[in-house]
């Protein structure tokens, strides 16, 4: 789909295209913080291989179209996105909406145990959706730019995230970790030198504030279902 959008934008003489690749495209055992220069130094984690490779192709196409047609684009590599209006389907949602809705539902239904996938040892860098929206808009004024990491630079373990969400939702029960579910890549957070060279004064949303907004949204969704 991304490749078709790219080619259609070129044919329609779009002045600037901002595309979104994915951090899961980094090699499974990439050193952290992850630098854009290391993006091609190995294969992605097998749990997201197909999606990751499709997203990596956007960077190749952006470079090829710039060299052949001088087509202007910027490809962003967002950290793990979260925030209001996210996907709430537990089987295929990202970690933040999955965890938030599990605790919101547990509080509402007065459950004593919440199951969380994986071991909790993995870490991620979480990016609030409004921040990415602002970066996309500002990227429209850039000349052609190779892939750019977008994140806060803050590494948070899944265990830390779960503890924060439990506190913000007022959950007081126990947590059951399910190690039969994959952790995915063990560590993932970004080097942001290239980002801040392009956007030197950009300020990101604090994780706690972003989670508070997300919890309120999920609570409203669950309240509307009653």
mmCIF file of the C-alpha atoms, coordinates in Angstrom:
data_MODEL
# 
_entry.id   MODEL 
# 
loop_
_atom_site.group_PDB 
_atom_site.id 
_atom_site.type_symbol 
_atom_site.label_atom_id 
_atom_site.label_alt_id 
_atom_site.label_comp_id 
_atom_site.label_asym_id 
_atom_site.label_entity_id 
_atom_site.label_seq_id 
_atom_site.pdbx_PDB_ins_code 
_atom_site.Cartn_x 
_atom_site.Cartn_y 
_atom_site.Cartn_z 
_atom_site.occupancy 
_atom_site.B_iso_or_equiv 
_atom_site.pdbx_formal_charge 
_atom_site.auth_seq_id 
_atom_site.auth_comp_id 
_atom_site.auth_asym_id 
_atom_site.auth_atom_id 
_atom_site.pdbx_PDB_model_num 
ATOM 1   C CA . UNK A 1 1   ? 0.000   0.000   0.000   1.00 0.00 ? 1   UNK A CA 1 
ATOM 2   C CA . UNK A 1 2   ? 2.782   2.403   0.919   1.00 0.00 ? 2   UNK A CA 1 
ATOM 3   C CA . UNK A 1 3   ? 4.531   1.856   -2.393  1.00 0.00 ? 3   UNK A CA 1 
ATOM 4   C CA . UNK A 1 4   ? 1.318   2.561   -4.320  1.00 0.00 ? 4   UNK A CA 1 
ATOM 5   C CA . UNK A 1 5   ? 0.717   5.743   -2.328  1.00 0.00 ? 5   UNK A CA 1 
ATOM 6   C CA . UNK A 1 6   ? 4.265   6.845   -3.062  1.00 0.00 ? 6   UNK A CA 1 
ATOM 7   C CA . UNK A 1 7   ? 3.970   6.281   -6.809  1.00 0.00 ? 7   UNK A CA 1 
ATOM 8   C CA . UNK A 1 8   ? 0.517   7.865   -6.985  1.00 0.00 ? 8   UNK A CA 1 
ATOM 9   C CA . UNK A 1 9   ? 1.837   10.943  -5.152  1.00 0.00 ? 9   UNK A CA 1 
ATOM 10  C CA . UNK A 1 10  ? 4.640   11.216  -7.677  1.00 0.00 ? 10  UNK A CA 1 
ATOM 11  C CA . UNK A 1 11  ? 2.243   10.885  -10.627 1.00 0.00 ? 11  UNK A CA 1 
ATOM 12  C CA . UNK A 1 12  ? -0.062  13.520  -9.097  1.00 0.00 ? 12  UNK A CA 1 
ATOM 13  C CA . UNK A 1 13  ? 2.925   15.880  -8.746  1.00 0.00 ? 13  UNK A CA 1 
ATOM 14  C CA . UNK A 1 14  ? 2.555   16.131  -4.976  1.00 0.00 ? 14  UNK A CA 1 
ATOM 15  C CA . UNK A 1 15  ? 5.038   18.709  -3.682  1.00 0.00 ? 15  UNK A CA 1 
ATOM 16  C CA . UNK A 1 16  ? 5.952   16.859  -0.509  1.00 0.00 ? 16  UNK A CA 1 
ATOM 17  C CA . UNK A 1 17  ? 5.172   13.416  0.907   1.00 0.00 ? 17  UNK A CA 1 
ATOM 18  C CA . UNK A 1 18  ? 5.720   12.482  4.542   1.00 0.00 ? 18  UNK A CA 1 
ATOM 19  C CA . UNK A 1 19  ? 5.708   8.724   5.062   1.00 0.00 ? 19  UNK A CA 1 
ATOM 20  C CA . UNK A 1 20  ? 5.773   6.633   8.217   1.00 0.00 ? 20  UNK A CA 1 
ATOM 21  C CA . UNK A 1 21  ? 8.066   3.631   8.453   1.00 0.00 ? 21  UNK A CA 1 
ATOM 22  C CA . UNK A 1 22  ? 8.428   1.728   11.751  1.00 0.00 ? 22  UNK A CA 1 
ATOM 23  C CA . UNK A 1 23  ? 10.953  1.212   14.524  1.00 0.00 ? 23  UNK A CA 1 
ATOM 24  C CA . UNK A 1 24  ? 10.386  -2.535  14.351  1.00 0.00 ? 24  UNK A CA 1 
ATOM 25  C CA . UNK A 1 25  ? 12.391  -2.368  11.133  1.00 0.00 ? 25  UNK A CA 1 
ATOM 26  C CA . UNK A 1 26  ? 15.594  -2.000  13.140  1.00 0.00 ? 26  UNK A CA 1 
ATOM 27  C CA . UNK A 1 27  ? 17.719  -5.150  13.442  1.00 0.00 ? 27  UNK A CA 1 
ATOM 28  C CA . UNK A 1 28  ? 16.610  -7.461  16.232  1.00 0.00 ? 28  UNK A CA 1 
ATOM 29  C CA . UNK A 1 29  ? 19.902  -7.058  18.091  1.00 0.00 ? 29  UNK A CA 1 
ATOM 30  C CA . UNK A 1 30  ? 20.627  -3.434  17.246  1.00 0.00 ? 30  UNK A CA 1 
ATOM 31  C CA . UNK A 1 31  ? 22.559  -1.488  19.857  1.00 0.00 ? 31  UNK A CA 1 
ATOM 32  C CA . UNK A 1 32  ? 20.583  1.097   21.798  1.00 0.00 ? 32  UNK A CA 1 
ATOM 33  C CA . UNK A 1 33  ? 19.955  3.937   21.518  1.00 0.00 ? 33  UNK A CA 1 
ATOM 34  C CA . UNK A 1 34  ? 19.231  3.050   17.906  1.00 0.00 ? 34  UNK A CA 1 
ATOM 35  C CA . UNK A 1 35  ? 20.825  5.254   15.249  1.00 0.00 ? 35  UNK A CA 1 
ATOM 36  C CA . UNK A 1 36  ? 19.378  5.666   11.755  1.00 0.00 ? 36  UNK A CA 1 
ATOM 37  C CA . UNK A 1 37  ? 22.766  4.616   10.319  1.00 0.00 ? 37  UNK A CA 1 
ATOM 38  C CA . UNK A 1 38  ? 22.237  1.144   11.857  1.00 0.00 ? 38  UNK A CA 1 
ATOM 39  C CA . UNK A 1 39  ? 18.798  0.581   10.310  1.00 0.00 ? 39  UNK A CA 1 
ATOM 40  C CA . UNK A 1 40  ? 20.112  -1.778  7.620   1.00 0.00 ? 40  UNK A CA 1 
ATOM 41  C CA . UNK A 1 41  ? 22.625  -3.712  9.726   1.00 0.00 ? 41  UNK A CA 1 
ATOM 42  C CA . UNK A 1 42  ? 20.557  -6.879  10.242  1.00 0.00 ? 42  UNK A CA 1 
ATOM 43  C CA . UNK A 1 43  ? 17.149  -8.566  10.079  1.00 0.00 ? 43  UNK A CA 1 
ATOM 44  C CA . UNK A 1 44  ? 14.154  -7.355  12.121  1.00 0.00 ? 44  UNK A CA 1 
ATOM 45  C CA . UNK A 1 45  ? 12.594  -9.376  14.938  1.00 0.00 ? 45  UNK A CA 1 
ATOM 46  C CA . UNK A 1 46  ? 10.743  -12.396 13.531  1.00 0.00 ? 46  UNK A CA 1 
ATOM 47  C CA . UNK A 1 47  ? 7.488   -11.453 15.293  1.00 0.00 ? 47  UNK A CA 1 
ATOM 48  C CA . UNK A 1 48  ? 7.036   -8.408  13.041  1.00 0.00 ? 48  UNK A CA 1 
ATOM 49  C CA . UNK A 1 49  ? 9.137   -9.447  10.051  1.00 0.00 ? 49  UNK A CA 1 
ATOM 50  C CA . UNK A 1 50  ? 6.594   -8.983  7.240   1.00 0.00 ? 50  UNK A CA 1 
ATOM 51  C CA . UNK A 1 51  ? 5.291   -5.635  8.464   1.00 0.00 ? 51  UNK A CA 1 
ATOM 52  C CA . UNK A 1 52  ? 8.796   -4.376  9.218   1.00 0.00 ? 52  UNK A CA 1 
ATOM 53  C CA . UNK A 1 53  ? 10.159  -5.255  5.777   1.00 0.00 ? 53  UNK A CA 1 
ATOM 54  C CA . UNK A 1 54  ? 7.215   -3.576  4.048   1.00 0.00 ? 54  UNK A CA 1 
ATOM 55  C CA . UNK A 1 55  ? 7.910   -0.410  6.005   1.00 0.00 ? 55  UNK A CA 1 
ATOM 56  C CA . UNK A 1 56  ? 11.641  -0.583  5.257   1.00 0.00 ? 56  UNK A CA 1 
ATOM 57  C CA . UNK A 1 57  ? 10.777  -0.550  1.552   1.00 0.00 ? 57  UNK A CA 1 
ATOM 58  C CA . UNK A 1 58  ? 9.362   2.971   1.960   1.00 0.00 ? 58  UNK A CA 1 
ATOM 59  C CA . UNK A 1 59  ? 12.849  4.246   2.742   1.00 0.00 ? 59  UNK A CA 1 
ATOM 60  C CA . UNK A 1 60  ? 14.272  2.537   -0.342  1.00 0.00 ? 60  UNK A CA 1 
ATOM 61  C CA . UNK A 1 61  ? 11.537  3.970   -2.558  1.00 0.00 ? 61  UNK A CA 1 
ATOM 62  C CA . UNK A 1 62  ? 11.947  7.455   -1.103  1.00 0.00 ? 62  UNK A CA 1 
ATOM 63  C CA . UNK A 1 63  ? 15.654  7.410   -1.902  1.00 0.00 ? 63  UNK A CA 1 
ATOM 64  C CA . UNK A 1 64  ? 15.141  5.958   -5.383  1.00 0.00 ? 64  UNK A CA 1 
ATOM 65  C CA . UNK A 1 65  ? 12.416  8.460   -6.316  1.00 0.00 ? 65  UNK A CA 1 
ATOM 66  C CA . UNK A 1 66  ? 14.512  11.349  -5.029  1.00 0.00 ? 66  UNK A CA 1 
ATOM 67  C CA . UNK A 1 67  ? 17.527  10.267  -7.053  1.00 0.00 ? 67  UNK A CA 1 
ATOM 68  C CA . UNK A 1 68  ? 15.605  9.527   -10.249 1.00 0.00 ? 68  UNK A CA 1 
ATOM 69  C CA . UNK A 1 69  ? 12.798  12.115  -10.154 1.00 0.00 ? 69  UNK A CA 1 
ATOM 70  C CA . UNK A 1 70  ? 13.907  14.621  -7.471  1.00 0.00 ? 70  UNK A CA 1 
ATOM 71  C CA . UNK A 1 71  ? 10.688  13.720  -5.658  1.00 0.00 ? 71  UNK A CA 1 
ATOM 72  C CA . UNK A 1 72  ? 10.573  15.400  -2.249  1.00 0.00 ? 72  UNK A CA 1 
ATOM 73  C CA . UNK A 1 73  ? 9.791   13.183  0.735   1.00 0.00 ? 73  UNK A CA 1 
ATOM 74  C CA . UNK A 1 74  ? 10.639  12.569  4.371   1.00 0.00 ? 74  UNK A CA 1 
ATOM 75  C CA . UNK A 1 75  ? 10.282  9.166   6.042   1.00 0.00 ? 75  UNK A CA 1 
ATOM 76  C CA . UNK A 1 76  ? 9.721   9.186   9.789   1.00 0.00 ? 76  UNK A CA 1 
ATOM 77  C CA . UNK A 1 77  ? 10.458  6.290   12.161  1.00 0.00 ? 77  UNK A CA 1 
ATOM 78  C CA . UNK A 1 78  ? 8.017   6.788   15.052  1.00 0.00 ? 78  UNK A CA 1 
ATOM 79  C CA . UNK A 1 79  ? 8.556   5.121   18.415  1.00 0.00 ? 79  UNK A CA 1 
ATOM 80  C CA . UNK A 1 80  ? 5.653   3.094   19.866  1.00 0.00 ? 80  UNK A CA 1 
ATOM 81  C CA . UNK A 1 81  ? 2.599   5.281   19.372  1.00 0.00 ? 81  UNK A CA 1 
ATOM 82  C CA . UNK A 1 82  ? -0.176  5.634   21.918  1.00 0.00 ? 82  UNK A CA 1 
ATOM 83  C CA . UNK A 1 83  ? -3.017  7.978   22.794  1.00 0.00 ? 83  UNK A CA 1 
ATOM 84  C CA . UNK A 1 84  ? -6.768  8.531   22.333  1.00 0.00 ? 84  UNK A CA 1 
ATOM 85  C CA . UNK A 1 85  ? -8.576  6.895   19.390  1.00 0.00 ? 85  UNK A CA 1 
ATOM 86  C CA . UNK A 1 86  ? -6.151  3.968   19.248  1.00 0.00 ? 86  UNK A CA 1 
ATOM 87  C CA . UNK A 1 87  ? -7.045  0.391   18.286  1.00 0.00 ? 87  UNK A CA 1 
ATOM 88  C CA . UNK A 1 88  ? -8.730  -1.390  21.211  1.00 0.00 ? 88  UNK A CA 1 
ATOM 89  C CA . UNK A 1 89  ? -8.839  -4.900  19.750  1.00 0.00 ? 89  UNK A CA 1 
ATOM 90  C CA . UNK A 1 90  ? -6.840  -6.918  22.293  1.00 0.00 ? 90  UNK A CA 1 
ATOM 91  C CA . UNK A 1 91  ? -5.523  -9.481  19.806  1.00 0.00 ? 91  UNK A CA 1 
ATOM 92  C CA . UNK A 1 92  ? -3.827  -6.947  17.542  1.00 0.00 ? 92  UNK A CA 1 
ATOM 93  C CA . UNK A 1 93  ? -3.559  -3.664  19.466  1.00 0.00 ? 93  UNK A CA 1 
ATOM 94  C CA . UNK A 1 94  ? -0.288  -2.107  20.572  1.00 0.00 ? 94  UNK A CA 1 
ATOM 95  C CA . UNK A 1 95  ? 0.950   -2.428  24.135  1.00 0.00 ? 95  UNK A CA 1 
ATOM 96  C CA . UNK A 1 96  ? -0.385  0.816   25.641  1.00 0.00 ? 96  UNK A CA 1 
ATOM 97  C CA . UNK A 1 97  ? -4.040  0.544   24.533  1.00 0.00 ? 97  UNK A CA 1 
ATOM 98  C CA . UNK A 1 98  ? -4.030  -3.171  25.382  1.00 0.00 ? 98  UNK A CA 1 
ATOM 99  C CA . UNK A 1 99  ? -2.708  -2.579  28.891  1.00 0.00 ? 99  UNK A CA 1 
ATOM 100 C CA . UNK A 1 100 ? -4.885  0.468   29.583  1.00 0.00 ? 100 UNK A CA 1 
ATOM 101 C CA . UNK A 1 101 ? -8.120  -1.193  28.585  1.00 0.00 ? 101 UNK A CA 1 
ATOM 102 C CA . UNK A 1 102 ? -7.304  -4.331  30.579  1.00 0.00 ? 102 UNK A CA 1 
ATOM 103 C CA . UNK A 1 103 ? -6.933  -2.285  33.755  1.00 0.00 ? 103 UNK A CA 1 
ATOM 104 C CA . UNK A 1 104 ? -9.905  -0.036  33.029  1.00 0.00 ? 104 UNK A CA 1 
ATOM 105 C CA . UNK A 1 105 ? -12.062 -3.137  32.486  1.00 0.00 ? 105 UNK A CA 1 
ATOM 106 C CA . UNK A 1 106 ? -10.678 -4.779  35.639  1.00 0.00 ? 106 UNK A CA 1 
ATOM 107 C CA . UNK A 1 107 ? -11.558 -1.739  37.761  1.00 0.00 ? 107 UNK A CA 1 
ATOM 108 C CA . UNK A 1 108 ? -15.009 -1.494  36.212  1.00 0.00 ? 108 UNK A CA 1 
ATOM 109 C CA . UNK A 1 109 ? -15.723 -5.210  36.686  1.00 0.00 ? 109 UNK A CA 1 
ATOM 110 C CA . UNK A 1 110 ? -13.936 -5.459  40.056  1.00 0.00 ? 110 UNK A CA 1 
ATOM 111 C CA . UNK A 1 111 ? -11.557 -8.167  38.903  1.00 0.00 ? 111 UNK A CA 1 
ATOM 112 C CA . UNK A 1 112 ? -8.754  -9.349  41.161  1.00 0.00 ? 112 UNK A CA 1 
ATOM 113 C CA . UNK A 1 113 ? -6.280  -10.411 38.444  1.00 0.00 ? 113 UNK A CA 1 
ATOM 114 C CA . UNK A 1 114 ? -5.129  -8.855  35.165  1.00 0.00 ? 114 UNK A CA 1 
ATOM 115 C CA . UNK A 1 115 ? -3.160  -10.931 32.651  1.00 0.00 ? 115 UNK A CA 1 
ATOM 116 C CA . UNK A 1 116 ? -0.381  -9.160  30.754  1.00 0.00 ? 116 UNK A CA 1 
ATOM 117 C CA . UNK A 1 117 ? 1.334   -10.703 27.737  1.00 0.00 ? 117 UNK A CA 1 
ATOM 118 C CA . UNK A 1 118 ? 5.054   -11.465 27.893  1.00 0.00 ? 118 UNK A CA 1 
ATOM 119 C CA . UNK A 1 119 ? 7.525   -11.292 30.745  1.00 0.00 ? 119 UNK A CA 1 
ATOM 120 C CA . UNK A 1 120 ? 7.612   -7.516  31.178  1.00 0.00 ? 120 UNK A CA 1 
ATOM 121 C CA . UNK A 1 121 ? 11.368  -7.440  30.612  1.00 0.00 ? 121 UNK A CA 1 
ATOM 122 C CA . UNK A 1 122 ? 11.225  -5.814  27.188  1.00 0.00 ? 122 UNK A CA 1 
ATOM 123 C CA . UNK A 1 123 ? 11.526  -2.048  26.915  1.00 0.00 ? 123 UNK A CA 1 
ATOM 124 C CA . UNK A 1 124 ? 10.069  0.465   24.501  1.00 0.00 ? 124 UNK A CA 1 
ATOM 125 C CA . UNK A 1 125 ? 10.015  4.196   23.823  1.00 0.00 ? 125 UNK A CA 1 
ATOM 126 C CA . UNK A 1 126 ? 6.491   5.603   23.838  1.00 0.00 ? 126 UNK A CA 1 
ATOM 127 C CA . UNK A 1 127 ? 5.413   8.505   21.626  1.00 0.00 ? 127 UNK A CA 1 
ATOM 128 C CA . UNK A 1 128 ? 2.171   10.400  22.192  1.00 0.00 ? 128 UNK A CA 1 
ATOM 129 C CA . UNK A 1 129 ? 0.058   10.619  19.035  1.00 0.00 ? 129 UNK A CA 1 
ATOM 130 C CA . UNK A 1 130 ? -0.329  14.421  19.128  1.00 0.00 ? 130 UNK A CA 1 
ATOM 131 C CA . UNK A 1 131 ? 3.455   14.789  19.152  1.00 0.00 ? 131 UNK A CA 1 
ATOM 132 C CA . UNK A 1 132 ? 3.798   12.721  15.993  1.00 0.00 ? 132 UNK A CA 1 
ATOM 133 C CA . UNK A 1 133 ? 1.061   14.799  14.340  1.00 0.00 ? 133 UNK A CA 1 
ATOM 134 C CA . UNK A 1 134 ? 3.040   17.955  15.043  1.00 0.00 ? 134 UNK A CA 1 
ATOM 135 C CA . UNK A 1 135 ? 6.217   16.385  13.663  1.00 0.00 ? 135 UNK A CA 1 
ATOM 136 C CA . UNK A 1 136 ? 4.417   15.334  10.475  1.00 0.00 ? 136 UNK A CA 1 
ATOM 137 C CA . UNK A 1 137 ? 3.144   18.870  9.897   1.00 0.00 ? 137 UNK A CA 1 
ATOM 138 C CA . UNK A 1 138 ? 6.576   20.389  10.491  1.00 0.00 ? 138 UNK A CA 1 
ATOM 139 C CA . UNK A 1 139 ? 8.173   17.824  8.188   1.00 0.00 ? 139 UNK A CA 1 
ATOM 140 C CA . UNK A 1 140 ? 6.154   19.208  5.275   1.00 0.00 ? 140 UNK A CA 1 
ATOM 141 C CA . UNK A 1 141 ? 8.539   22.176  5.135   1.00 0.00 ? 141 UNK A CA 1 
ATOM 142 C CA . UNK A 1 142 ? 11.706  20.056  5.028   1.00 0.00 ? 142 UNK A CA 1 
ATOM 143 C CA . UNK A 1 143 ? 13.644  19.276  1.862   1.00 0.00 ? 143 UNK A CA 1 
ATOM 144 C CA . UNK A 1 144 ? 14.197  15.598  1.042   1.00 0.00 ? 144 UNK A CA 1 
ATOM 145 C CA . UNK A 1 145 ? 15.340  13.901  4.238   1.00 0.00 ? 145 UNK A CA 1 
ATOM 146 C CA . UNK A 1 146 ? 16.560  10.375  4.831   1.00 0.00 ? 146 UNK A CA 1 
ATOM 147 C CA . UNK A 1 147 ? 14.831  8.338   7.568   1.00 0.00 ? 147 UNK A CA 1 
ATOM 148 C CA . UNK A 1 148 ? 14.420  10.216  10.870  1.00 0.00 ? 148 UNK A CA 1 
ATOM 149 C CA . UNK A 1 149 ? 13.813  8.697   14.316  1.00 0.00 ? 149 UNK A CA 1 
ATOM 150 C CA . UNK A 1 150 ? 10.892  10.287  16.166  1.00 0.00 ? 150 UNK A CA 1 
ATOM 151 C CA . UNK A 1 151 ? 10.639  9.612   19.883  1.00 0.00 ? 151 UNK A CA 1 
ATOM 152 C CA . UNK A 1 152 ? 11.240  10.977  23.333  1.00 0.00 ? 152 UNK A CA 1 
ATOM 153 C CA . UNK A 1 153 ? 14.540  9.226   23.996  1.00 0.00 ? 153 UNK A CA 1 
ATOM 154 C CA . UNK A 1 154 ? 13.017  7.766   27.189  1.00 0.00 ? 154 UNK A CA 1 
ATOM 155 C CA . UNK A 1 155 ? 13.291  3.993   27.566  1.00 0.00 ? 155 UNK A CA 1 
ATOM 156 C CA . UNK A 1 156 ? 10.510  2.381   29.633  1.00 0.00 ? 156 UNK A CA 1 
ATOM 157 C CA . UNK A 1 157 ? 10.228  -1.302  30.485  1.00 0.00 ? 157 UNK A CA 1 
ATOM 158 C CA . UNK A 1 158 ? 6.866   -2.982  30.033  1.00 0.00 ? 158 UNK A CA 1 
ATOM 159 C CA . UNK A 1 159 ? 6.842   -3.703  33.765  1.00 0.00 ? 159 UNK A CA 1 
ATOM 160 C CA . UNK A 1 160 ? 7.267   0.013   34.470  1.00 0.00 ? 160 UNK A CA 1 
ATOM 161 C CA . UNK A 1 161 ? 4.506   0.850   32.013  1.00 0.00 ? 161 UNK A CA 1 
ATOM 162 C CA . UNK A 1 162 ? 2.138   -1.665  33.605  1.00 0.00 ? 162 UNK A CA 1 
ATOM 163 C CA . UNK A 1 163 ? 2.822   -0.273  37.074  1.00 0.00 ? 163 UNK A CA 1 
ATOM 164 C CA . UNK A 1 164 ? 2.106   3.274   35.868  1.00 0.00 ? 164 UNK A CA 1 
ATOM 165 C CA . UNK A 1 165 ? -1.158  2.292   34.203  1.00 0.00 ? 165 UNK A CA 1 
ATOM 166 C CA . UNK A 1 166 ? -2.293  0.286   37.232  1.00 0.00 ? 166 UNK A CA 1 
ATOM 167 C CA . UNK A 1 167 ? -1.692  3.341   39.418  1.00 0.00 ? 167 UNK A CA 1 
ATOM 168 C CA . UNK A 1 168 ? -3.412  5.770   37.021  1.00 0.00 ? 168 UNK A CA 1 
ATOM 169 C CA . UNK A 1 169 ? -6.505  3.551   36.746  1.00 0.00 ? 169 UNK A CA 1 
ATOM 170 C CA . UNK A 1 170 ? -6.707  2.896   40.489  1.00 0.00 ? 170 UNK A CA 1 
ATOM 171 C CA . UNK A 1 171 ? -6.264  -0.851  40.071  1.00 0.00 ? 171 UNK A CA 1 
ATOM 172 C CA . UNK A 1 172 ? -5.302  -2.613  43.327  1.00 0.00 ? 172 UNK A CA 1 
ATOM 173 C CA . UNK A 1 173 ? -5.394  -6.295  42.328  1.00 0.00 ? 173 UNK A CA 1 
ATOM 174 C CA . UNK A 1 174 ? -2.622  -8.636  41.196  1.00 0.00 ? 174 UNK A CA 1 
ATOM 175 C CA . UNK A 1 175 ? -0.874  -8.919  37.825  1.00 0.00 ? 175 UNK A CA 1 
ATOM 176 C CA . UNK A 1 176 ? -0.313  -12.282 36.077  1.00 0.00 ? 176 UNK A CA 1 
ATOM 177 C CA . UNK A 1 177 ? 2.436   -12.256 33.456  1.00 0.00 ? 177 UNK A CA 1 
ATOM 178 C CA . UNK A 1 178 ? 1.994   -14.654 30.541  1.00 0.00 ? 178 UNK A CA 1 
ATOM 179 C CA . UNK A 1 179 ? 5.470   -15.588 29.222  1.00 0.00 ? 179 UNK A CA 1 
ATOM 180 C CA . UNK A 1 180 ? 3.948   -17.852 26.558  1.00 0.00 ? 180 UNK A CA 1 
ATOM 181 C CA . UNK A 1 181 ? 3.210   -14.647 24.628  1.00 0.00 ? 181 UNK A CA 1 
ATOM 182 C CA . UNK A 1 182 ? 6.197   -13.060 22.836  1.00 0.00 ? 182 UNK A CA 1 
ATOM 183 C CA . UNK A 1 183 ? 8.098   -10.089 24.259  1.00 0.00 ? 183 UNK A CA 1 
ATOM 184 C CA . UNK A 1 184 ? 9.228   -9.068  20.784  1.00 0.00 ? 184 UNK A CA 1 
ATOM 185 C CA . UNK A 1 185 ? 12.489  -7.169  20.453  1.00 0.00 ? 185 UNK A CA 1 
ATOM 186 C CA . UNK A 1 186 ? 14.077  -6.955  23.902  1.00 0.00 ? 186 UNK A CA 1 
ATOM 187 C CA . UNK A 1 187 ? 15.068  -3.286  23.801  1.00 0.00 ? 187 UNK A CA 1 
ATOM 188 C CA . UNK A 1 188 ? 14.045  -0.441  21.525  1.00 0.00 ? 188 UNK A CA 1 
ATOM 189 C CA . UNK A 1 189 ? 14.743  3.233   22.039  1.00 0.00 ? 189 UNK A CA 1 
ATOM 190 C CA . UNK A 1 190 ? 16.185  5.916   19.803  1.00 0.00 ? 190 UNK A CA 1 
ATOM 191 C CA . UNK A 1 191 ? 19.132  8.163   19.278  1.00 0.00 ? 191 UNK A CA 1 
ATOM 192 C CA . UNK A 1 192 ? 17.560  11.560  18.481  1.00 0.00 ? 192 UNK A CA 1 
ATOM 193 C CA . UNK A 1 193 ? 20.549  13.559  17.244  1.00 0.00 ? 193 UNK A CA 1 
ATOM 194 C CA . UNK A 1 194 ? 19.206  13.748  13.683  1.00 0.00 ? 194 UNK A CA 1 
ATOM 195 C CA . UNK A 1 195 ? 15.719  14.636  14.925  1.00 0.00 ? 195 UNK A CA 1 
ATOM 196 C CA . UNK A 1 196 ? 16.879  17.545  17.087  1.00 0.00 ? 196 UNK A CA 1 
ATOM 197 C CA . UNK A 1 197 ? 19.144  18.820  14.327  1.00 0.00 ? 197 UNK A CA 1 
ATOM 198 C CA . UNK A 1 198 ? 15.936  19.259  12.294  1.00 0.00 ? 198 UNK A CA 1 
ATOM 199 C CA . UNK A 1 199 ? 13.609  20.303  15.138  1.00 0.00 ? 199 UNK A CA 1 
ATOM 200 C CA . UNK A 1 200 ? 15.896  21.789  17.827  1.00 0.00 ? 200 UNK A CA 1 
ATOM 201 C CA . UNK A 1 201 ? 13.180  23.198  20.116  1.00 0.00 ? 201 UNK A CA 1 
ATOM 202 C CA . UNK A 1 202 ? 10.623  20.406  19.910  1.00 0.00 ? 202 UNK A CA 1 
ATOM 203 C CA . UNK A 1 203 ? 9.039   19.422  23.243  1.00 0.00 ? 203 UNK A CA 1 
ATOM 204 C CA . UNK A 1 204 ? 7.462   16.006  23.761  1.00 0.00 ? 204 UNK A CA 1 
ATOM 205 C CA . UNK A 1 205 ? 4.493   15.107  25.967  1.00 0.00 ? 205 UNK A CA 1 
ATOM 206 C CA . UNK A 1 206 ? 5.455   13.623  29.322  1.00 0.00 ? 206 UNK A CA 1 
ATOM 207 C CA . UNK A 1 207 ? 4.625   9.902   29.489  1.00 0.00 ? 207 UNK A CA 1 
ATOM 208 C CA . UNK A 1 208 ? 2.470   10.244  32.602  1.00 0.00 ? 208 UNK A CA 1 
ATOM 209 C CA . UNK A 1 209 ? 0.450   13.088  31.068  1.00 0.00 ? 209 UNK A CA 1 
ATOM 210 C CA . UNK A 1 210 ? -0.015  11.146  27.856  1.00 0.00 ? 210 UNK A CA 1 
ATOM 211 C CA . UNK A 1 211 ? -1.108  8.042   29.748  1.00 0.00 ? 211 UNK A CA 1 
ATOM 212 C CA . UNK A 1 212 ? -3.569  10.075  31.811  1.00 0.00 ? 212 UNK A CA 1 
ATOM 213 C CA . UNK A 1 213 ? -5.189  11.330  28.591  1.00 0.00 ? 213 UNK A CA 1 
ATOM 214 C CA . UNK A 1 214 ? -5.285  7.799   27.221  1.00 0.00 ? 214 UNK A CA 1 
ATOM 215 C CA . UNK A 1 215 ? -6.827  6.361   30.388  1.00 0.00 ? 215 UNK A CA 1 
ATOM 216 C CA . UNK A 1 216 ? -9.537  9.042   30.370  1.00 0.00 ? 216 UNK A CA 1 
ATOM 217 C CA . UNK A 1 217 ? -10.359 8.253   26.750  1.00 0.00 ? 217 UNK A CA 1 
ATOM 218 C CA . UNK A 1 218 ? -10.600 4.495   27.360  1.00 0.00 ? 218 UNK A CA 1 
ATOM 219 C CA . UNK A 1 219 ? -12.750 5.100   30.442  1.00 0.00 ? 219 UNK A CA 1 
ATOM 220 C CA . UNK A 1 220 ? -15.105 7.199   28.299  1.00 0.00 ? 220 UNK A CA 1 
ATOM 221 C CA . UNK A 1 221 ? -15.263 4.450   25.676  1.00 0.00 ? 221 UNK A CA 1 
ATOM 222 C CA . UNK A 1 222 ? -16.109 1.835   28.325  1.00 0.00 ? 222 UNK A CA 1 
ATOM 223 C CA . UNK A 1 223 ? -18.648 4.158   29.951  1.00 0.00 ? 223 UNK A CA 1 
ATOM 224 C CA . UNK A 1 224 ? -20.376 4.588   26.575  1.00 0.00 ? 224 UNK A CA 1 
ATOM 225 C CA . UNK A 1 225 ? -20.659 0.791   26.235  1.00 0.00 ? 225 UNK A CA 1 
ATOM 226 C CA . UNK A 1 226 ? -22.797 0.465   29.365  1.00 0.00 ? 226 UNK A CA 1 
# 
